[in-house]
Amino acid sequence: MDASLRRALPALHRLLETPEAAELLQQHPRAAVVAALRAELAGLRAQALPFETARSFAAARAALAAAARPGLRQVINATGVVLHTNLGRAPLPQAARDAVAAEAAGYCNLELDLETGRRGHRHAACAALLAELTGAEAALVVNNGAAAMLLALSALAAGGEAVVSRGELVEIGGGFRIPDVIRQGGARLVEVGATNRTRLADYANAIGPETRLLLRVHQSNFLQMGFTAMVEPAALVTLAREGGLLSVVDLGSGALVDLSAHGLPAEPTMGQAVGQGFDLVVASGDKLLGGPQAGLLLGRAAVVERLATHPLMRALRCDKLTLAALEATLRLYRDPAGLREAVPALAMLSATAEEVGARAARLLALLPEGLAEMAEGTSLVGGGSLPAAARYAPAAPASPPGNDRRAAGSAHAPRRPAPGRARRRY
Ligand SMILES: *Cc1c(COP(=O)(O)O)cnc(C)c1O
């Protein structure tokens, strides 16, 4: 490097005495200003560039402003994916936001039974609602669906075998794979059947003295078609029961209501899985349920009790804010008529082409001319839910009426702008 240039770089303590630095010091902590100026000088030195007051302070100012911005901040989701994992999945219902704000500000009876004055269970309110809404004997809430699976496998199958169809050895995303979680739970995976076809006899032949449970993993994020066969849930449950084994289903997407009523493909609900007799049902709280990130476990009381008393439970338990948001979201499901209005994820997923088209037109009118145009699009449900909804026209919903003009092939969003607005350029 040019020695004259190095000499030309000002000393840090000199820079800190300038009026430009004084201005920065009014807005940012001294340590941050020092670090920003030091980094700027280091950069100039490395590139053998001279110090120019205006440009160099502008760079430091920009770096300080970037560091002062919150790391986690609001964005506009223009991806066309409603439950986008990278964007935080489901926006919370107003009731859930209110509940979070209220519980965050003060104390609450998180683990206190107000009736008896004794220690209570933190998930009691959510568990009672889940039981009411699904018919399950008992329920439990943990941090997310993956945690729920880990807890279930650890508590129910550790040291033994879990039997799964080869068609259900799913990767959920972010590298989370069912075979890995079974291993992590201390169980041995016994694969049965073929990728496309698994029969009841395959499960029956695999059952041995070490078998603890039969696991069904809902193919929530991909589709199989053609020469396929899978065992009816009720038959799997019966086989498990006859063998003195547990039956567990990982539903993934966690629908509580029949989505075909909202114009989406039918998805097995948690209540249906409970009704089919599974000993344990696992689902996510922030996929089709539209609530906060959570893992829901529901089923027979004796099984849920084994999970609740497992040492991992302490490591996987939710905080009060999650529980407040989840309870408020679940409460909304007591009123099916008001559900679509109250749960943003459901409202977006069931929006008609006309509704989304009108919203797009309003947005377009706010943008500078020529910046954007309105065109057909395809939306995805996302979050590993309802892969078919992107590809096939949903069945015409039973209610509300008027949805039958939805564009064919659209999940829920506009394929076609409303008549008269088609592809209008601005
Ligand atoms: C999404 C999903 C999970 C994981 O749930 P998270 O809440 O994302 O941890 C597990 N199993 C299936 C089948 C899923 O679709």
The ligand as a MOL file (V3000), in Angstrom:
LIG
                    3D

  0  0  0     0  0            999 V3000
M  V30 BEGIN CTAB
M  V30 COUNTS 15 15 0 0 0
M  V30 BEGIN ATOM
M  V30 1 C -45.0440 -28.9470 9.1020 0
M  V30 2 C -44.9870 -30.3660 9.5130 0
M  V30 3 C -44.3020 -30.7410 10.6800 0
M  V30 4 C -43.5160 -29.7660 11.5070 0
M  V30 5 O -44.3070 -28.7940 12.0960 0
M  V30 6 P -43.6270 -27.4040 12.5800 0
M  V30 7 O -44.7240 -26.7710 13.3520 0
M  V30 8 O -43.2600 -26.6880 11.3320 0
M  V30 9 O -42.4600 -27.7610 13.4020 0
M  V30 10 C -44.3040 -32.0740 11.0220 0
M  V30 11 N -44.9430 -33.0070 10.2620 0
M  V30 12 C -45.6190 -32.6760 9.1340 0
M  V30 13 C -46.3030 -33.7640 8.3500 0
M  V30 14 C -45.6670 -31.3510 8.7130 0
M  V30 15 O -46.3250 -31.0360 7.5970 0
M  V30 END ATOM
M  V30 BEGIN BOND
M  V30 1 1 1 2
M  V30 2 1 2 3
M  V30 3 2 2 14
M  V30 4 1 3 4
M  V30 5 2 3 10
M  V30 6 1 4 5
M  V30 7 1 5 6
M  V30 8 2 6 7
M  V30 9 1 6 8
M  V30 10 1 6 9
M  V30 11 1 10 11
M  V30 12 2 11 12
M  V30 13 1 12 13
M  V30 14 1 12 14
M  V30 15 1 14 15
M  V30 END BOND
M  V30 END CTAB
M  END
